[in-house]
Amino acid sequence: MKFARLGEPGREIPVVIDGDRTLDLRSVTSDVNGDFLADDPIGRTRAALDAGSLPELADAADLRIGAPIARPSAVICIGMNYAAHAAESGSEPPSIPIIFLKTPNTVVGPNDDVTIPRGSEKTDWEVELGIVIGARTAYLDSPEEADAHIAGYVLANDVSERDFQMTVSGGQWSKGKIAAGFNPTGPWLVTPDEIDASSLGLRSWVNGEPRQDSSTSDMIFDVRTIVHHLSQYVTLEPGDLILTGTPQGVALSGKYAYLAPGDVVEVEIDGLGRQKQRFVAWER
């Protein structure tokens, strides 16, 4: 299934995409949030579909696309999870997952404008596979247990400010990751029965020019390993978002210019849709 949220920020309507129909889910849930994702979202939605109780959402094509999940309680990210990206960053591939955090207010709609932070000269793009948690997750005994805790997958752009991340970081990366709007997400949450997360093509473009082109099969740590590993250190709640890393082809490599006001970034992952953001200057 494909879940989405349409409408203005703070007033998004939960929907399910059924073929070429966009169906209003408000008779099933008030939002695509942790409570919904923890309570058999596929089964409940399927029952409503079978009963014919989900009306089509009028003017769906004209509505803004919001992030497909309500604001999560946590956004946890894996760094250097593609060997070629580690190399272009001047680092050895990690032997254990590198973890950093983004703040919940980074999660915005897939086509929303993104503001370049005040003083930034090194704003960068990163296409990433996102994992959405569907059950409270702590101390899993094996990677295989992760499957029962995953509600679905999303496309994300882990926007980064490299000077904040590397130079004025104090040894931590999150300063360069937490500007408001730095995590465009969506357009859809796709449930695991429709996605093979182990082999998805992922790509990015800047102003129409190709940048990244890789596959999740090149990840150093796969989805199950990531969820299992994180569960040893943090309790994940339904609706939480995990970003799994980006492949080579970002501005940090030195091959491309960093983003400037007016630049347009597009990212996509097979089966998870496509995003397009315009980057704008910060204004008081």
Backbone as JSON, one array per atom type, in Angstrom:
{
  "sequence": "MKFARLGEPGREIPVVIDGDRTLDLRSVTSDVNGDFLADDPIGRTRAALDAGSLPELADAADLRIGAPIARPSAVICIGMNYAAHAAESGSEPPSIPIIFLKTPNTVVGPNDDVTIPRGSEKTDWEVELGIVIGARTAYLDSPEEADAHIAGYVLANDVSERDFQMTVSGGQWSKGKIAAGFNPTGPWLVTPDEIDASSLGLRSWVNGEPRQDSSTSDMIFDVRTIVHHLSQYVTLEPGDLILTGTPQGVALSGKYAYLAPGDVVEVEIDGLGRQKQRFVAWER",
  "N": [[0.83, -1.2, 0.0], [0.3, 2.33, -0.52], [0.67, 5.07, 1.4], [-0.14, 8.47, 1.99], [0.0, 12.05, 2.62], [-1.89, 14.87, 2.22], [-2.21, 18.36, 1.61], [-2.16, 21.62, 3.25], [0.63, 22.64, 5.36], [0.44, 21.24, 8.57], [-2.23, 20.75, 8.32], [-2.67, 18.44, 6.91], [-4.23, 15.83, 5.05], [-4.84, 12.43, 5.59], [-4.26, 9.85, 3.23], [-4.81, 7.01, 1.05], [-3.21, 5.59, -1.69], [-4.69, 4.1, -4.33], [-4.23, 2.43, -7.02], [-5.08, 4.52, -9.63], [-6.52, 6.12, -8.01], [-7.06, 8.4, -5.33], [-7.69, 8.03, -2.08], [-9.6, 9.08, 0.69], [-8.57, 8.75, 3.98], [-9.64, 9.43, 6.43], [-11.78, 8.29, 7.77], [-10.68, 6.11, 8.89], [-8.31, 6.8, 10.21], [-6.95, 9.62, 11.94], [-4.57, 10.59, 11.07], [-1.47, 9.77, 9.38], [0.24, 8.48, 11.49], [2.15, 7.47, 14.44], [0.37, 5.96, 16.05], [-1.51, 4.97, 14.19], [0.22, 3.5, 12.48], [1.1, 1.52, 14.16], [-1.04, -0.11, 14.52], [-2.02, -2.26, 12.79], [-2.05, -1.14, 10.01], [-2.27, -1.9, 7.29], [-4.18, -4.01, 7.29], [-6.45, -2.72, 8.43], [-6.9, -0.68, 6.59], [-7.3, -2.18, 4.27], [-9.66, -3.52, 4.93], [-11.43, -1.35, 5.0], [-11.26, -0.54, 2.33], [-12.32, -2.8, 1.05], [-14.89, -2.66, 2.02], [-15.81, -0.48, 0.73], [-15.78, 2.03, 1.89], [-14.17, 4.23, 1.72], [-13.96, 7.35, 0.51], [-13.19, 9.02, -2.61], [-10.71, 11.57, -2.64], [-11.5, 14.82, -3.2], [-10.14, 16.96, -5.69], [-7.52, 16.11, -5.29], [-5.18, 16.1, -6.84], [-4.49, 18.73, -6.94], [-3.6, 19.49, -4.5], [-1.1, 20.33, -2.06], [1.67, 18.14, -1.47], [2.35, 16.59, 1.46], [4.81, 15.51, 3.92], [4.82, 11.95, 4.14], [4.44, 10.85, 6.61], [3.34, 11.79, 9.86], [4.86, 14.24, 12.04], [7.72, 12.74, 13.31], [8.84, 11.16, 16.42], [11.52, 10.83, 16.55], [14.38, 11.18, 14.42], [16.7, 9.29, 13.05], [19.92, 8.74, 11.79], [22.12, 7.08, 9.5], [25.49, 7.21, 8.83], [27.96, 7.35, 6.19], [27.34, 4.95, 4.77], [27.65, 3.81, 2.33], [30.28, 2.51, 0.51], [31.65, 3.88, -1.56], [30.81, 6.5, -1.16], [31.9, 7.01, 1.34], [34.58, 6.96, 0.59], [34.73, 9.2, -1.16], [34.41, 11.11, 0.68], [36.7, 11.07, 2.03], [37.17, 9.09, 3.93], [37.58, 5.91, 5.58], [35.59, 2.97, 4.96], [33.08, 2.33, 7.41], [33.29, 0.05, 10.22], [31.32, -0.49, 12.01], [27.93, 0.73, 12.3], [27.69, 4.23, 11.81], [26.2, 6.79, 13.64], [24.01, 9.56, 13.58], [21.92, 12.39, 14.43], [18.87, 13.92, 13.29], [16.59, 16.65, 13.68], [13.05, 16.52, 14.49], [11.67, 18.62, 13.16], [12.89, 18.89, 10.76], [11.64, 17.32, 8.92], [9.77, 17.58, 6.11], [7.5, 18.34, 3.37], [7.85, 16.61, 0.19], [8.21, 18.28, -2.01], [8.51, 20.79, -1.06], [9.91, 24.09, -0.72], [13.36, 24.54, 0.21], [15.18, 26.15, 2.66], [18.29, 27.67, 2.51], [20.66, 27.74, 5.06], [21.39, 30.64, 7.1], [24.45, 32.16, 6.42], [25.5, 29.93, 5.23], [27.71, 28.21, 3.04], [28.06, 25.78, 2.01], [25.89, 23.96, 1.37], [24.4, 20.84, 0.8], [23.23, 17.94, -1.04], [21.57, 14.74, -0.53], [20.42, 11.77, -1.56], [18.32, 9.35, -0.08], [17.27, 6.19, 1.27], [14.58, 5.8, 3.42], [13.54, 4.32, 6.48], [10.55, 3.54, 8.08], [9.35, 3.14, 11.29], [7.21, 0.69, 12.74], [6.5, -0.55, 15.07], [7.09, -0.61, 18.58], [10.5, -0.7, 19.37], [13.16, -2.3, 20.76], [16.21, -3.65, 21.84], [16.44, -5.9, 20.0], [16.84, -9.34, 19.28], [17.99, -10.41, 17.01], [18.94, -9.59, 13.6], [16.93, -10.52, 11.89], [14.55, -10.19, 13.26], [13.87, -7.6, 12.76], [12.12, -7.16, 10.64], [9.43, -7.36, 11.5], [9.07, -4.99, 12.72], [8.98, -2.89, 11.0], [7.2, -0.43, 9.36], [7.18, 0.57, 6.82], [8.64, 2.14, 3.88], [10.33, 5.12, 2.77], [11.18, 7.79, 0.52], [13.86, 10.06, 0.9], [15.58, 13.21, 1.27], [18.51, 13.87, 2.59], [19.42, 16.65, 3.46], [22.33, 18.64, 3.88], [24.67, 20.73, 5.64], [27.86, 21.26, 5.01], [30.07, 22.66, 6.11], [29.14, 23.37, 8.64], [28.77, 20.79, 9.54], [31.31, 19.59, 9.52], [33.45, 21.44, 10.13], [32.78, 23.26, 12.23], [31.83, 21.57, 14.11], [32.54, 20.38, 16.5], [33.17, 17.74, 16.66], [30.86, 16.32, 16.26], [28.22, 15.47, 13.96], [25.68, 16.58, 13.72], [25.14, 19.35, 13.73], [25.29, 20.2, 11.12], [23.07, 19.09, 9.99], [20.55, 19.73, 10.93], [19.01, 21.97, 10.29], [15.89, 23.66, 9.9], [13.58, 22.03, 7.8], [15.4, 20.43, 6.48], [15.01, 17.82, 5.65], [13.38, 16.74, 3.37], [10.68, 14.58, 2.68], [9.1, 11.73, 1.29], [7.21, 11.15, -1.8], [5.42, 9.18, -0.77], [4.6, 6.77, 1.77], [5.52, 3.54, 1.52], [4.41, 0.29, 1.94], [6.04, -2.67, 3.34], [5.39, -5.01, 1.92], [5.33, -4.32, -0.71], [7.83, -3.56, -1.53], [11.2, -4.34, -2.22], [13.65, -3.75, -0.31], [16.33, -4.24, -0.47], [17.42, -3.91, -2.95], [17.18, -1.37, -4.59], [17.12, 1.16, -7.0], [18.63, 4.36, -6.73], [18.7, 7.86, -7.2], [19.92, 11.18, -8.05], [19.57, 14.63, -9.07], [20.82, 17.85, -9.99], [19.63, 20.89, -10.94], [18.74, 19.61, -13.23], [20.92, 18.12, -14.04], [22.64, 15.02, -13.85], [23.6, 13.53, -10.75], [23.82, 11.57, -8.43], [23.77, 8.01, -8.72], [22.93, 4.97, -7.99], [22.54, 1.93, -6.05], [20.59, 0.43, -3.46], [21.61, -2.02, -2.9], [24.28, -1.68, -2.59], [24.72, -0.81, -0.05], [26.58, -0.76, 2.97], [25.71, -1.62, 5.49], [22.77, -3.35, 5.83], [19.13, -2.98, 5.77], [17.88, -4.57, 7.8], [20.08, -5.05, 9.5], [20.69, -2.45, 10.31], [18.35, -1.64, 11.77], [18.32, -3.57, 13.81], [20.84, -3.03, 15.02], [20.52, -0.33, 15.9], [18.53, -0.75, 17.78], [19.82, -1.68, 19.99], [20.69, 0.49, 21.32], [18.85, 2.59, 21.36], [15.43, 3.21, 22.01], [13.09, 2.72, 19.65], [10.19, 4.27, 18.41], [6.82, 3.75, 17.14], [6.32, 5.25, 13.99], [8.71, 6.61, 13.96], [11.63, 7.67, 12.12], [14.21, 6.38, 10.13], [17.12, 7.17, 8.46], [19.13, 5.83, 5.9], [21.63, 6.34, 4.77], [23.72, 7.65, 2.08], [24.67, 7.33, -1.38], [27.68, 7.81, -3.44], [28.44, 10.97, -5.12], [27.85, 13.54, -4.28], [28.14, 17.06, -3.39], [30.19, 17.31, -1.55], [32.21, 15.72, -2.48], [33.85, 17.27, -4.03], [33.62, 17.37, -6.72], [31.45, 18.74, -7.65], [29.56, 21.81, -7.53], [28.46, 23.39, -4.5], [25.11, 23.96, -3.25], [23.15, 26.76, -4.3], [21.03, 29.69, -3.9], [18.06, 29.34, -5.8], [18.78, 27.03, -7.09], [17.68, 23.77, -8.15], [16.86, 20.7, -6.85], [16.43, 17.29, -7.52], [15.36, 14.11, -6.45], [15.12, 10.52, -6.47], [13.81, 7.23, -5.82], [13.49, 3.9, -6.82], [10.19, 2.78, -6.99], [9.45, 4.32, -4.81], [8.93, 6.88, -5.49], [9.4, 10.35, -6.48], [11.08, 13.44, -5.79], [11.17, 17.08, -5.75], [12.89, 19.91, -5.08], [13.15, 23.41, -4.59], [15.83, 25.48, -3.79], [16.22, 28.11, -1.53], [17.17, 31.45, -0.52], [18.02, 32.39, 2.83], [15.91, 34.46, 4.76], [15.28, 37.12, 7.01]],
  "CA": [[0.0, 0.0, 0.0], [0.97, 3.61, -0.51], [0.02, 6.07, 2.22], [0.37, 9.82, 1.78], [-0.69, 13.11, 3.36], [-2.06, 15.97, 1.28], [-2.78, 19.58, 2.16], [-1.24, 22.62, 3.78], [1.34, 22.2, 6.56], [-0.34, 21.21, 9.78], [-3.61, 20.39, 8.03], [-2.62, 17.4, 5.9], [-5.27, 14.8, 5.06], [-4.26, 11.11, 5.3], [-4.87, 9.18, 2.08], [-4.18, 5.81, 0.5], [-3.2, 5.6, -3.15], [-5.2, 2.82, -4.81], [-4.17, 2.58, -8.46], [-5.12, 5.93, -9.99], [-7.44, 6.8, -7.1], [-6.56, 8.89, -4.05], [-8.84, 7.81, -1.21], [-9.55, 9.75, 1.97], [-8.45, 7.78, 5.07], [-10.02, 10.0, 7.72], [-12.7, 7.42, 8.5], [-9.87, 5.06, 9.51], [-7.33, 7.4, 11.1], [-6.84, 11.08, 11.83], [-3.3, 10.93, 10.44], [-0.5, 8.68, 9.22], [1.1, 8.71, 12.65], [2.59, 6.27, 15.12], [-0.77, 5.15, 16.49], [-2.03, 4.27, 13.01], [1.2, 2.55, 11.95], [1.27, 0.43, 15.12], [-2.32, -0.8, 14.7], [-2.41, -2.98, 11.57], [-2.53, -0.17, 9.01], [-2.65, -2.57, 6.05], [-5.43, -4.72, 7.51], [-7.56, -1.79, 8.64], [-7.18, 0.01, 5.33], [-7.86, -3.17, 3.34], [-11.06, -3.74, 5.3], [-12.2, -0.18, 4.56], [-11.33, -0.6, 0.87], [-13.27, -3.86, 0.68], [-16.24, -2.22, 2.39], [-16.16, 0.68, -0.08], [-16.09, 3.15, 2.78], [-13.19, 5.3, 1.57], [-14.31, 8.18, -0.65], [-12.09, 9.69, -3.3], [-10.46, 12.92, -2.15], [-11.71, 15.79, -4.27], [-9.04, 17.87, -6.02], [-6.28, 15.61, -4.71], [-4.04, 16.45, -7.68], [-4.19, 20.15, -6.77], [-3.18, 19.73, -3.13], [0.31, 20.14, -1.69], [2.03, 16.84, -0.93], [3.1, 16.69, 2.7], [5.54, 14.3, 4.29], [3.83, 10.89, 4.26], [4.26, 10.52, 8.02], [3.28, 12.92, 10.77], [6.18, 14.51, 12.63], [8.15, 11.61, 14.15], [9.48, 11.52, 17.68], [12.97, 10.78, 16.34], [14.94, 10.93, 13.1], [18.03, 8.75, 13.31], [20.56, 8.62, 10.49], [23.32, 6.27, 9.38], [26.45, 7.9, 7.99], [29.0, 6.6, 5.48], [26.84, 3.58, 4.6], [28.04, 3.34, 1.0], [31.74, 2.59, 0.51], [32.13, 4.91, -2.48], [30.57, 7.8, -0.54], [32.94, 7.15, 2.36], [35.83, 7.28, -0.1], [34.73, 10.57, -1.66], [34.45, 11.97, 1.87], [38.04, 10.93, 2.6], [37.1, 8.22, 5.1], [37.49, 4.46, 5.39], [34.26, 2.44, 5.27], [32.99, 2.0, 8.84], [33.11, -1.35, 10.61], [30.02, -0.51, 12.69], [27.17, 1.89, 11.82], [27.86, 5.58, 12.35], [24.86, 7.31, 13.9], [23.81, 10.95, 13.95], [20.5, 12.7, 14.59], [18.22, 15.11, 12.76], [15.46, 17.02, 14.51], [11.78, 16.25, 13.82], [11.18, 19.69, 12.29], [13.52, 18.8, 9.43], [10.78, 16.51, 8.05], [8.81, 18.42, 5.4], [6.99, 17.72, 2.16], [8.87, 16.27, -0.79], [8.4, 19.33, -3.0], [8.58, 22.07, -0.39], [11.17, 24.82, -0.82], [14.3, 24.35, 1.3], [15.94, 27.36, 2.93], [19.72, 27.55, 2.8], [20.85, 28.43, 6.34], [22.15, 31.89, 7.14], [25.9, 31.96, 6.48], [25.93, 28.67, 4.6], [28.37, 28.18, 1.74], [28.28, 24.39, 1.63], [24.68, 23.15, 1.48], [24.59, 19.66, -0.06], [22.08, 17.04, -1.21], [21.84, 13.31, -0.3], [19.25, 10.9, -1.73], [18.42, 8.25, 0.9], [16.17, 5.32, 1.64], [14.15, 5.95, 4.8], [12.78, 3.25, 7.12], [9.58, 4.03, 9.06], [9.12, 2.12, 12.31], [5.8, 0.4, 12.94], [6.26, -1.16, 16.39], [8.13, -0.23, 19.54], [11.65, -1.52, 19.02], [14.28, -2.21, 21.69], [16.98, -4.86, 22.12], [16.12, -7.05, 19.16], [17.82, -10.42, 19.44], [18.63, -10.73, 15.74], [18.48, -8.74, 12.5], [15.71, -11.05, 11.29], [13.4, -9.67, 13.99], [13.58, -6.23, 12.34], [11.01, -7.1, 9.67], [8.15, -7.18, 12.19], [9.05, -3.65, 13.32], [9.06, -1.9, 9.93], [5.9, -0.1, 8.77], [7.34, 0.84, 5.39], [9.83, 2.84, 3.4], [10.1, 6.42, 2.15], [12.27, 8.52, -0.11], [14.25, 11.25, 1.67], [16.77, 13.97, 0.92], [19.21, 14.26, 3.82], [20.14, 17.89, 3.16], [23.43, 18.8, 4.83], [25.56, 21.87, 5.51], [29.11, 20.55, 5.29], [30.95, 23.41, 7.01], [28.59, 23.17, 9.98], [28.93, 19.38, 9.89], [32.7, 19.16, 9.65], [34.42, 22.42, 10.63], [32.38, 23.84, 13.52], [30.97, 20.52, 14.66], [32.96, 19.86, 17.8], [33.27, 16.29, 16.58], [29.56, 15.72, 15.98], [27.75, 15.87, 12.64], [24.3, 17.03, 13.66], [25.01, 20.79, 13.44], [25.11, 20.37, 9.69], [21.95, 18.27, 9.55], [19.33, 19.98, 11.69], [18.26, 23.17, 9.91], [14.48, 23.38, 9.61], [13.31, 21.68, 6.41], [16.54, 19.72, 5.9], [14.71, 16.4, 5.41], [12.19, 16.48, 2.54], [10.33, 13.17, 2.81], [7.95, 11.32, 0.51], [5.8, 11.48, -1.56], [4.59, 8.13, -0.2], [5.07, 5.66, 2.61], [5.17, 2.3, 0.83], [4.51, -0.81, 2.91], [7.1, -3.62, 2.97], [4.95, -6.05, 0.98], [5.46, -3.82, -2.08], [9.19, -3.06, -1.76], [12.41, -5.1, -1.86], [14.56, -2.66, 0.07], [17.72, -4.65, -0.65], [17.89, -3.65, -4.32], [16.42, -0.26, -5.16], [17.91, 2.22, -7.6], [18.41, 5.69, -6.17], [19.33, 8.82, -8.1], [19.68, 12.59, -7.79], [19.92, 15.6, -10.1], [20.83, 19.27, -9.62], [19.32, 21.68, -12.13], [18.57, 18.7, -14.35], [22.14, 17.39, -14.34], [22.75, 13.86, -12.97], [24.59, 13.53, -9.67], [23.96, 10.25, -7.83], [23.11, 6.91, -9.43], [23.45, 3.81, -7.28], [21.54, 0.97, -5.6], [20.67, 0.07, -2.04], [22.41, -3.25, -2.76], [25.65, -1.28, -2.26], [24.83, -0.38, 1.34], [27.46, -1.56, 3.82], [24.81, -2.21, 6.5], [21.44, -3.41, 5.23], [18.02, -2.48, 6.58], [17.73, -5.37, 9.02], [21.24, -4.81, 10.37], [20.56, -1.11, 10.88], [17.31, -1.61, 12.81], [18.81, -4.39, 14.93], [21.92, -2.32, 15.7], [19.99, 0.81, 16.63], [17.7, -1.19, 18.9], [20.67, -1.94, 21.15], [21.09, 1.77, 21.92], [17.75, 3.54, 21.44], [14.1, 2.64, 21.83], [12.4, 3.32, 18.51], [8.74, 4.28, 18.57], [6.09, 3.78, 15.87], [6.36, 6.53, 13.3], [10.07, 7.14, 13.88], [12.23, 7.6, 10.8], [15.63, 6.09, 10.05], [17.73, 7.37, 7.14], [20.09, 4.72, 5.8], [22.88, 6.72, 4.13], [23.65, 8.09, 0.69], [25.8, 6.91, -2.22], [28.57, 8.84, -3.96], [27.88, 11.9, -6.07], [27.41, 14.76, -3.62], [29.08, 18.17, -3.55], [31.33, 17.08, -0.66], [33.25, 15.05, -3.25], [34.69, 18.23, -4.72], [33.36, 17.32, -8.17], [30.3, 19.57, -7.98], [29.36, 23.0, -6.71], [27.43, 23.35, -3.48], [23.85, 24.55, -3.68], [22.96, 28.2, -4.18], [19.62, 30.05, -4.1], [17.57, 29.13, -7.15], [19.06, 25.67, -7.55], [16.61, 22.8, -8.01], [17.34, 19.33, -6.61], [15.46, 16.21, -7.66], [15.84, 12.79, -6.01], [14.12, 9.47, -6.63], [14.14, 5.84, -5.53], [12.55, 3.0, -7.49], [9.03, 2.37, -6.21], [9.16, 5.24, -3.71], [8.56, 8.17, -6.01], [10.37, 11.38, -6.85], [10.93, 14.73, -5.14], [11.78, 18.22, -6.42], [12.94, 21.06, -4.18], [13.88, 24.64, -4.95], [16.58, 26.0, -2.65], [16.0, 29.56, -1.46], [18.0, 32.15, 0.44], [17.45, 32.7, 4.14], [15.48, 35.84, 4.99], [14.86, 37.35, 8.39]],
  "C": [[0.87, 1.25, 0.0], [0.12, 4.6, 0.29], [0.66, 7.43, 1.94], [-0.44, 10.79, 2.63], [-0.71, 14.35, 2.47], [-2.68, 17.17, 1.97], [-1.72, 20.49, 2.73], [-0.57, 22.12, 5.06], [0.49, 22.32, 7.82], [-1.79, 20.83, 9.58], [-3.68, 19.28, 6.97], [-3.71, 16.35, 6.13], [-4.61, 13.45, 4.76], [-5.01, 10.45, 4.15], [-4.14, 7.87, 1.8], [-4.3, 5.91, -1.01], [-3.57, 4.2, -3.62], [-5.29, 2.89, -6.33], [-4.12, 4.05, -8.83], [-6.08, 6.73, -9.11], [-6.72, 7.23, -5.83], [-7.74, 8.92, -3.09], [-8.59, 8.4, 0.18], [-9.58, 8.71, 3.1], [-9.01, 8.28, 6.4], [-11.08, 9.2, 8.46], [-11.96, 6.3, 9.22], [-8.9, 5.64, 10.53], [-7.3, 8.92, 10.89], [-5.57, 11.5, 11.12], [-2.48, 9.67, 10.22], [0.56, 8.9, 10.29], [1.45, 7.39, 13.33], [1.45, 5.38, 15.56], [-1.34, 4.34, 15.33], [-1.07, 3.18, 12.55], [1.41, 1.36, 12.87], [0.04, -0.47, 15.2], [-2.82, -1.37, 13.37], [-2.9, -2.04, 10.48], [-2.96, -0.83, 7.7], [-4.0, -3.25, 6.2], [-6.62, -3.8, 7.66], [-7.92, -1.07, 7.34], [-7.79, -0.95, 4.31], [-9.33, -3.42, 3.65], [-11.94, -2.58, 4.84], [-12.33, -0.14, 3.04], [-12.37, -1.63, 0.42], [-14.71, -3.46, 0.97], [-16.71, -1.04, 1.54], [-16.42, 1.93, 0.72], [-15.09, 4.3, 2.69], [-13.52, 6.13, 0.33], [-13.06, 8.73, -1.33], [-11.97, 11.11, -2.76], [-10.57, 13.9, -3.31], [-10.49, 16.67, -4.44], [-7.7, 17.41, -5.46], [-5.07, 16.07, -5.51], [-3.62, 17.91, -7.5], [-3.64, 20.47, -5.39], [-1.67, 19.56, -2.97], [0.51, 18.73, -1.17], [2.86, 17.06, 0.33], [4.0, 15.49, 2.88], [4.53, 13.2, 4.55], [3.64, 10.37, 5.68], [4.15, 11.81, 8.81], [4.64, 13.09, 11.44], [6.59, 13.39, 13.57], [8.73, 12.09, 15.48], [10.99, 11.54, 17.55], [13.28, 10.56, 14.87], [16.4, 10.54, 13.32], [18.67, 8.36, 11.98], [21.84, 7.78, 10.59], [24.26, 6.98, 8.4], [27.42, 6.93, 7.32], [28.58, 5.16, 5.21], [27.0, 3.05, 3.18], [29.55, 3.55, 0.89], [32.26, 3.71, -0.38], [31.89, 6.31, -1.91], [31.58, 8.04, 0.57], [34.25, 7.58, 1.71], [35.85, 8.72, -0.59], [34.75, 11.58, -0.52], [35.81, 11.9, 2.55], [38.1, 10.03, 3.81], [37.12, 6.75, 4.68], [36.07, 4.01, 5.65], [34.19, 2.02, 6.74], [32.81, 0.51, 9.07], [31.84, -1.55, 11.42], [29.26, 0.75, 12.24], [27.52, 3.17, 12.58], [26.47, 6.21, 12.48], [24.94, 8.81, 14.16], [22.31, 11.23, 13.94], [20.11, 13.92, 13.76], [17.04, 15.41, 13.68], [14.15, 16.77, 13.76], [11.31, 17.35, 12.88], [11.95, 19.79, 10.97], [12.61, 18.1, 8.43], [9.7, 17.4, 7.44], [8.35, 17.69, 4.14], [8.05, 17.55, 1.1], [9.16, 17.37, -1.81], [8.41, 20.72, -2.38], [9.91, 22.76, -0.69], [12.04, 24.52, 0.4], [15.13, 25.62, 1.45], [17.39, 27.03, 3.23], [20.0, 28.34, 4.07], [21.64, 29.74, 6.2], [23.64, 31.58, 7.28], [26.39, 30.71, 5.8], [26.61, 28.92, 3.26], [28.51, 26.76, 1.21], [27.03, 23.53, 1.89], [24.69, 22.08, 0.4], [23.32, 18.82, -0.06], [22.51, 15.6, -0.91], [20.54, 12.53, -0.48], [19.4, 9.7, -0.8], [17.11, 7.47, 0.99], [15.84, 5.54, 3.12], [13.32, 4.76, 5.25], [11.83, 3.9, 8.12], [9.23, 2.88, 10.0], [7.62, 1.96, 12.56], [5.47, -0.25, 14.27], [7.4, -0.76, 17.31], [9.28, -1.22, 19.45], [12.79, -1.27, 20.0], [14.9, -3.59, 21.87], [16.51, -6.07, 21.31], [17.22, -8.09, 19.29], [18.56, -10.76, 18.16], [18.16, -9.76, 14.67], [17.17, -9.21, 11.88], [14.46, -10.54, 11.99], [12.98, -8.28, 13.51], [12.34, -6.14, 11.45], [9.68, -6.79, 10.34], [8.0, -5.78, 12.78], [9.07, -2.54, 12.28], [7.68, -1.69, 9.32], [6.01, 0.13, 7.27], [8.57, 1.66, 5.12], [9.42, 4.14, 2.72], [11.37, 6.87, 1.43], [12.57, 9.75, 0.73], [15.47, 11.92, 1.04], [17.38, 14.47, 2.22], [20.06, 15.48, 3.52], [21.15, 18.16, 4.27], [24.17, 20.11, 4.58], [26.94, 21.4, 5.96], [30.06, 21.33, 6.2], [30.47, 23.27, 8.44], [28.85, 21.75, 10.46], [30.36, 19.03, 10.26], [33.58, 20.15, 10.43], [34.06, 22.94, 12.02], [31.54, 22.84, 14.3], [31.31, 20.14, 16.08], [33.04, 18.35, 17.82], [31.97, 15.57, 16.32], [29.03, 16.27, 14.66], [26.45, 16.65, 12.66], [24.14, 18.52, 13.4], [24.75, 21.04, 11.97], [23.89, 19.68, 9.13], [20.58, 18.75, 10.03], [18.62, 21.28, 11.36], [16.83, 22.79, 9.55], [14.3, 23.1, 8.12], [14.39, 20.87, 5.74], [16.28, 18.22, 5.69], [13.41, 16.25, 4.62], [11.93, 14.97, 2.45], [9.09, 12.86, 1.99], [8.25, 11.3, -0.97], [4.97, 10.44, -0.82], [5.35, 7.37, 0.88], [4.59, 4.39, 1.94], [5.41, 1.14, 1.78], [5.46, -1.9, 2.41], [6.69, -4.7, 1.98], [5.11, -5.62, -0.47], [6.89, -3.45, -2.45], [10.23, -4.1, -1.36], [13.5, -4.08, -1.57], [16.03, -3.0, -0.18], [18.27, -4.29, -2.02], [17.02, -2.61, -5.0], [17.38, 0.74, -5.77], [17.59, 3.55, -6.97], [19.29, 6.69, -6.92], [19.04, 10.25, -7.64], [20.16, 13.42, -8.97], [19.96, 16.98, -9.47], [20.68, 20.08, -10.9], [19.28, 20.82, -13.39], [19.79, 17.88, -14.7], [22.31, 16.23, -13.36], [23.86, 14.02, -11.94], [24.8, 12.12, -9.12], [23.21, 9.2, -8.65], [23.68, 5.62, -8.86], [22.29, 2.88, -6.93], [21.71, 0.69, -4.12], [21.41, -1.25, -1.83], [23.86, -2.95, -2.42], [25.79, -0.79, -0.82], [25.76, -1.32, 2.11], [26.63, -2.31, 4.87], [23.4, -2.18, 5.94], [20.36, -3.01, 6.23], [17.89, -3.26, 7.88], [18.86, -5.12, 10.01], [21.12, -3.46, 11.06], [19.54, -1.09, 12.01], [17.73, -2.41, 14.03], [19.87, -3.63, 15.72], [21.39, -1.14, 16.51], [19.22, 0.39, 17.87], [18.51, -1.51, 20.15], [20.99, -0.66, 21.93], [19.94, 2.75, 22.12], [16.44, 2.76, 21.29], [13.39, 3.42, 20.73], [10.9, 3.19, 18.7], [8.06, 4.25, 17.2], [6.05, 5.18, 15.28], [7.73, 7.16, 13.23], [10.68, 6.83, 12.51], [13.72, 7.34, 10.91], [16.09, 6.35, 8.62], [18.97, 6.48, 7.04], [21.39, 5.06, 5.09], [22.71, 7.02, 2.66], [24.84, 7.57, -0.1], [26.64, 8.11, -2.68], [27.84, 9.76, -4.92], [27.37, 13.18, -5.46], [28.48, 15.84, -3.78], [30.31, 18.01, -2.68], [32.48, 16.42, -1.39], [34.24, 16.02, -3.87], [34.46, 18.27, -6.22], [32.27, 18.3, -8.6], [30.24, 20.78, -7.06], [28.31, 22.71, -5.63], [26.21, 24.14, -3.96], [23.8, 26.05, -3.4], [21.48, 28.52, -4.37], [19.22, 29.95, -5.57], [17.85, 27.76, -7.71], [17.86, 24.76, -7.27], [17.21, 21.41, -7.91], [16.17, 18.37, -6.8], [16.11, 14.91, -7.19], [14.73, 11.79, -6.23], [14.69, 8.13, -6.21], [13.07, 4.98, -6.19], [11.42, 2.61, -6.54], [8.62, 3.32, -5.12], [8.88, 6.66, -4.18], [9.74, 9.1, -6.24], [10.05, 12.67, -6.12], [11.57, 15.82, -6.0], [11.72, 19.42, -5.48], [13.69, 22.22, -4.8], [14.55, 25.16, -3.68], [16.55, 27.52, -2.68], [16.9, 30.15, -0.39], [17.27, 32.37, 1.74], [17.08, 34.17, 4.2], [14.99, 35.98, 6.42], [13.34, 37.37, 8.47]]
}
